């Protein structure tokens, strides 16, 4: 009897060990709903999406993409555009596939390590060695794989991966269940050793959920600009700004914002990395979607430039304005102020004849001077509005809302000179030697305090770099003369347009 018990115990032990080691593949839950469950139909659908999507072939090294995960009839072309930013000959060891949980909350990240992911196109192999190491070595990754069972966000990316890459890399599927910024930063810190050009990171996320069409376009643009800044806090601020607008129907600006924030923490302070906005649409652009409650989709690539290509890119992105475009901007600024002085509604701009350059989403400041002395200066760093609208609003604010001056009078208006400064994106710096006087404006931020001075201010006053920083820190940010030394420093380029009055 004792012998029988020993044998039975041995059998049960072997069975238990076998059960624990047995692979349990993650079965598809989105096929037949978000995309076709039929292999051949799915191949044809994705081939058509890649054929008709927006193409970008100028990027040599793509380190990450942000791709939507809705039904392919809504967001498939935008997702294809995100993947198409990756060179066809690119080779990666692994793909870190990261999304935010739609089905459950937990204080960390869950890594799928017990099998592979299945789609109608076959298996997407999981790198279980890396997955197991993440779980074993880091408590923040030790959460149950059950969070993957009904989560669609990662699965929807897989058919694109399976058909785009000739040699399909292994994947590390990660679901983030927390909204705690400190925990998200921990997750990024753990992933940092793998954040190299040998691996691709794919962030799966849609953007705005359920606002009307026009409001979705505006909020999605602001969120994308927050991401393209490369700064986690600027991104978080863009989400808050959207929330503070109390837009009808808006429940989130980005459903996978925690995954997006993880990527921003990973890429932070790397001057060779730049976020490129690839494409945009929302569900209202689909024949299957309405305009009243839409979901937004951005395709964004994180591109690595070497010094030589960076210089080429900077040269390419230098913006300038024709004489006609300059005249239009000054006409908009002056007409807007004049209308307010006359007690009339500001004239609505006719967009049909507006040049494309003035429709770009640049930040801008409008400066007013009388006899060479400052009379008002207000503007925006980043904007979801086109440049001509930013100039219109900033001109009115500079004339009537600058708290340093009384509202502009009709008599003063006739003597007022207008200067428009069009701004490029913010770039965080770690060394003040990166500041080029006359070329760069500076923005200083510490906790809730911040301030800026435009590029021309330093040269107009004959300041050194440290004086430029000191005056901005003391007079604009309220941090004291040396407050910039332990604050965040940003630079931006500006094109200064001066009015040629007759």
Residue pairs with C-beta under 8 A, 6 or more apart in sequence:
23 114
23 115
23 116
24 114
24 115
25 115
25 116
25 117
25 118
25 123
26 112
26 115
26 116
26 117
26 118
26 148
26 149
26 155
26 173
27 118
28 37
28 118
28 119
28 120
28 155
29 149
29 150
29 152
29 155
30 152
30 155
30 156
31 37
31 42
31 119
31 120
31 155
33 71
33 152
34 69
34 70
34 71
34 72
34 152
34 155
34 156
35 42
35 45
35 71
35 72
35 76
35 156
35 159
36 42
36 45
36 120
37 120
38 120
39 120
39 121
42 120
42 121
42 159
43 121
43 163
45 72
45 76
46 72
46 76
46 80
46 159
46 160
46 163
47 163
49 72
49 76
49 77
49 79
49 80
50 80
50 83
50 84
50 163
50 164
52 77
52 80
53 77
53 78
53 80
53 81
53 84
53 279
54 77
54 81
54 84
54 278
54 279
54 299
55 81
55 84
56 81
56 84
56 85
56 276
56 278
56 301
57 87
59 85
59 86
59 87
59 276
59 301
59 303
60 87
60 304
60 309
61 90
61 197
61 303
61 304
61 305
62 85
62 86
62 87
62 90
62 200
62 301
62 302
62 303
62 304
63 195
63 197
63 200
63 201
63 267
63 273
63 302
63 303
63 304
64 200
64 201
64 202
64 203
64 263
64 266
64 267
64 301
64 302
65 82
65 83
65 85
65 86
65 200
65 201
65 202
65 203
65 299
65 300
65 301
65 302
66 82
66 203
66 205
66 227
66 260
66 263
66 298
66 299
66 300
66 301
67 78
67 79
67 82
67 83
67 157
67 160
67 202
67 203
67 204
67 205
67 299
68 75
68 78
68 79
68 82
68 204
68 205
68 206
68 207
68 297
68 298
68 299
69 75
69 79
69 99
69 152
69 153
69 154
69 156
69 157
69 204
69 205
69 206
69 256
70 156
70 206
70 283
70 295
70 297
72 79
73 286
73 288
74 283
74 286
74 288
74 289
74 295
74 297
75 206
75 281
75 283
75 295
75 297
77 279
77 281
78 279
78 280
78 281
78 297
78 298
78 299
79 156
79 157
79 160
79 297
79 299
80 160
81 278
81 279
81 299
82 278
82 279
82 299
82 300
82 301
83 160
83 161
83 164
84 278
85 276
85 278
85 299
85 301
85 303
86 164
86 200
86 301
88 166
90 165
90 200
91 167
92 165
92 169
92 198
92 199
92 200
93 169
93 170
93 198
93 199
94 127
94 130
94 169
94 170
94 171
94 172
94 194
94 198
94 199
94 200
95 161
95 169
95 170
95 171
95 172
95 199
95 200
95 201
95 202
96 171
96 172
96 174
96 191
96 194
96 199
96 200
96 201
96 202
97 154
97 157
97 158
97 161
97 171
97 172
97 173
97 174
97 202
97 204
98 174
98 175
98 176
98 201
98 202
98 203
98 204
98 259
98 262
98 263
99 151
99 153
99 154
99 174
99 175
99 176
99 203
99 204
99 205
99 256
99 259
100 153
100 175
100 176
100 177
100 205
100 255
100 256
100 257
100 258
100 259
101 110
101 147
101 151
101 175
101 176
101 177
102 151
102 152
102 153
102 255
103 147
103 150
103 151
104 147
104 177
105 177
105 178
105 179
106 143
106 144
106 147
106 177
106 178
107 143
107 177
107 178
107 180
107 183
108 139
108 140
108 141
108 142
108 143
108 176
108 177
108 178
108 183
108 187
109 140
109 141
109 143
109 174
109 175
109 176
109 177
109 178
109 187
110 141
110 143
110 144
110 145
110 146
110 147
110 148
110 174
110 175
110 177
111 131
111 134
111 135
111 141
111 145
111 172
111 173
111 174
112 126
112 131
112 145
112 148
112 173
112 175
113 126
113 128
113 131
113 132
113 135
113 145
114 145
115 126
116 123
116 124
116 125
116 126
117 123
117 124
117 126
117 154
117 155
117 158
117 171
117 173
118 124
119 155
119 158
119 159
119 162
120 159
121 158
121 159
121 162
121 163
122 162
124 158
124 161
124 162
124 168
124 171
125 168
125 170
125 171
126 170
126 171
126 172
126 173
127 170
127 171
127 172
130 172
130 194
131 172
131 173
134 141
134 172
134 190
135 141
135 142
137 190
138 190
140 183
140 186
140 187
140 190
141 174
141 187
141 190
143 177
147 175
147 177
148 154
148 173
148 175
151 175
153 175
153 204
153 205
153 256
154 173
154 175
154 204
156 204
157 202
157 204
158 171
161 168
161 169
161 171
161 202
162 168
169 199
169 200
172 194
176 184
176 187
176 258
176 259
176 262
178 184
178 258
179 258
181 236
181 261
184 258
184 261
184 262
184 265
185 265
187 262
188 262
188 263
188 265
188 266
189 265
191 262
191 266
192 266
195 201
195 266
195 267
197 304
201 263
201 266
201 302
203 256
203 259
203 260
203 262
203 263
204 256
204 259
205 254
205 255
205 256
205 257
205 259
205 260
206 254
206 255
206 256
206 295
206 296
206 297
207 216
207 219
207 220
207 223
207 224
207 253
207 254
207 255
207 282
207 295
207 296
207 297
207 298
208 215
208 216
208 219
208 220
208 223
208 242
208 250
208 252
208 253
208 254
208 282
208 294
208 295
208 296
209 250
209 251
209 252
209 255
209 295
209 296
210 249
210 250
210 251
210 293
210 294
210 295
211 219
211 247
211 248
211 249
211 250
211 293
211 294
212 248
212 249
212 291
212 292
212 293
212 294
213 282
213 284
213 291
213 292
213 294
215 247
215 248
215 249
215 250
216 282
216 284
216 294
216 295
216 296
217 280
217 282
217 296
218 384
218 385
219 242
219 245
219 247
219 250
219 253
219 296
219 384
220 253
220 280
220 282
220 296
220 298
221 280
221 361
221 384
222 238
222 241
222 242
222 253
222 382
222 383
222 384
223 235
223 238
223 239
223 242
223 253
223 254
223 298
224 277
224 280
224 298
224 300
225 238
225 361
225 382
225 383
225 384
225 425
226 234
226 235
226 236
226 237
226 238
226 239
226 382
227 235
227 260
227 264
227 275
227 300
228 275
228 276
228 277
228 300
228 425
229 235
229 275
229 382
229 425
229 426
230 264
230 267
230 268
230 273
230 274
230 275
230 427
230 428
231 264
231 268
231 426
231 428
231 490
232 261
232 264
232 265
232 268
233 445
233 488
234 382
234 426
235 260
235 261
235 264
236 261
238 253
238 382
239 253
239 254
239 257
242 250
242 253
243 250
243 253
249 292
249 293
254 260
263 302
267 273
267 275
267 302
268 428
269 428
269 430
271 427
272 304
272 305
272 306
272 307
272 310
273 302
273 303
273 304
273 305
274 302
274 303
274 305
274 313
275 300
275 301
275 302
275 303
276 300
276 301
276 302
276 303
277 298
277 299
277 300
278 299
278 300
278 301
279 298
279 299
280 296
280 297
280 298
280 299
281 296
281 297
282 289
282 294
282 295
282 296
282 297
283 289
283 290
283 294
283 295
283 296
283 297
284 290
284 291
284 294
305 313
317 424
319 357
319 360
319 362
319 422
319 424
319 495
320 495
321 329
321 357
321 422
321 495
321 497
322 355
322 357
324 355
325 355
325 357
325 358
326 497
328 354
328 355
328 358
328 388
329 358
329 387
329 388
329 391
329 420
329 497
330 418
330 420
330 497
330 499
332 349
332 388
332 391
332 392
332 395
333 366
333 391
333 392
333 394
333 395
333 418
333 420
334 395
334 418
335 347
336 346
336 347
336 392
336 395
336 396
337 395
337 396
337 399
337 408
337 413
338 413
339 345
339 346
339 347
340 346
340 396
340 399
340 400
341 408
341 409
341 410
341 413
346 392
346 396
349 388
349 389
349 392
351 359
354 386
354 388
357 387
358 386
358 387
358 388
359 386
359 387
359 388
360 386
360 387
361 382
361 383
361 384
361 385
361 386
361 387
362 383
362 387
362 390
362 422
362 423
362 424
363 379
363 380
363 381
363 382
363 383
363 390
363 422
363 423
363 492
364 379
364 380
364 383
364 387
364 390
364 391
364 394
364 420
364 421
364 422
364 423
365 377
365 378
365 379
365 380
365 394
365 420
365 421
365 423
365 454
365 494
366 376
366 377
366 378
366 379
366 391
366 394
366 395
366 397
366 398
366 418
366 419
366 420
366 421
367 374
367 376
367 377
367 398
367 418
367 419
367 420
367 421
367 454
368 374
368 375
368 376
368 377
368 398
368 399
368 408
368 416
368 417
368 418
368 419
369 375
369 416
369 417
369 419
370 412
370 415
370 416
370 417
371 415
375 405
375 408
375 412
375 416
376 398
376 399
376 402
376 404
376 405
376 408
377 398
377 402
377 454
378 394
378 397
378 398
378 401
378 402
379 390
379 394
379 397
379 398
379 421
379 423
380 390
380 394
381 423
381 426
381 443
381 452
381 492
382 425
382 426
383 389
383 390
385 393
387 422
391 420
395 418
399 407
399 408
399 413
400 407
400 408
401 407
408 416
417 498
417 499
417 501
418 499
419 496
419 497
419 498
419 499
420 496
420 497
421 441
421 454
421 455
421 456
421 494
421 495
421 496
421 497
422 494
422 495
422 497
423 441
423 492
423 493
423 494
424 492
424 493
424 494
425 492
426 443
426 490
426 491
426 492
427 490
427 491
427 492
428 488
428 489
428 490
429 435
429 489
429 490
429 491
430 489
432 465
432 466
432 469
432 489
433 465
434 440
434 491
435 442
435 465
435 468
435 469
435 491
437 458
437 459
437 463
437 464
437 465
437 468
438 455
438 456
438 458
438 459
439 455
439 493
440 455
440 491
440 492
440 493
441 452
441 453
441 454
441 455
441 457
441 491
441 492
441 493
441 494
442 452
442 453
442 468
442 469
442 472
442 489
442 490
442 491
443 450
443 451
443 452
443 489
443 490
443 491
443 492
444 450
444 451
444 452
444 469
444 472
444 473
444 476
444 477
444 479
444 483
444 484
444 487
444 488
444 489
444 490
445 477
445 487
445 488
445 490
446 477
446 479
446 483
446 486
446 487
446 488
449 477
449 478
449 479
450 477
451 472
451 473
451 475
451 476
451 477
451 478
451 479
452 472
452 476
453 468
453 471
453 472
453 476
454 494
454 496
455 493
455 494
455 496
456 494
456 496
457 463
457 468
458 465
458 467
458 468
461 467
461 471
463 471
469 484
469 489
470 481
470 482
470 484
472 484
473 479
473 480
473 481
473 482
473 483
473 484
473 487
474 480
474 481
474 483
477 483
477 484
477 487
479 487
